[in-house]
Amino acid sequence: MPELPEVETVRRGLEQQTQGFAIDQVEVLRARAIASPATPTAFAAGLIGTTVGAWQRRGKYLMGQLSRDGLGAGTWGVHLRMTGQFLWLQEPRPACAHTRVQLFNAAGQELRFIDTRSFGQMWWVPPGEPLEGVITGLRRLGPEPFSDTFSAAYLRQRLQGSSRPIKNALLDQAVVAGVGNIYADESLFAAGIRPTTPSGRLNGKQLESLRQALVEVLETSIGAGGTTFSDFRDLSGTNGNYGGVAWVYRRGGEPCRRCHTPIRRDKLGGRSTHWCPNCQH
């Protein structure tokens, strides 16, 4: 599933490619791709005739600002889920079997949403309505990793007394928004913390180390355009380059890049977890 770096890469691509994109036609090829309004027809009506402006990211959600005749025309919300991806096409091309939504301008340029597993969702939020009232998943999101709110003090207060493994806590979107399996493993390695460590037992120094490691790992992956480990593709159909520099993720049985101890791959909370028994205490 795309995580924060992949979603941020898509946001930047959408911002670059679609600002000023005047939506002339919308084709919804799979109704379940639309979470709100209630019908694909109503969704299309909300977007047709609008111009796409700036894009924002909150956790793994994308939100594009829409305008019509210079006035706000609501917000276009997107969640890629497991396999959703956008593709920008300069000229018409036959839709593949996994095409879910197509958006065209008068010149025939197309922004296409493709989703193999069909879990991705879209919303149109009418002007004046709060985003959280329509895109309800936004309500439970914790702070962004790059925000001032996400501090060692916040983590200590949020995790105090918890026996939940720290790996599981990092995957909880209510604790920190946007982090998934790949970057949880990578940041725990960088911080030297075992993924099974009970969250509430980490001291202030460890929590600050983890916070800093998470930010640095995410920044590195954003710079690499995301990871090669998922089905993620950017608007040109290219995946990221972070996978080649991963320290532990998907390296079970291989020697640690730091100490040469074999990397362990265990199941934790139903998810594969990769870590070094020597470097992580």
Summary of the structure (lengths in Angstrom):
residues: 281
radius of gyration: 20.2
end to end distance: 28.0
largest distance: 62.1
contacts: 933
relative contact order: 0.14
helix: 31%
strand: 25%
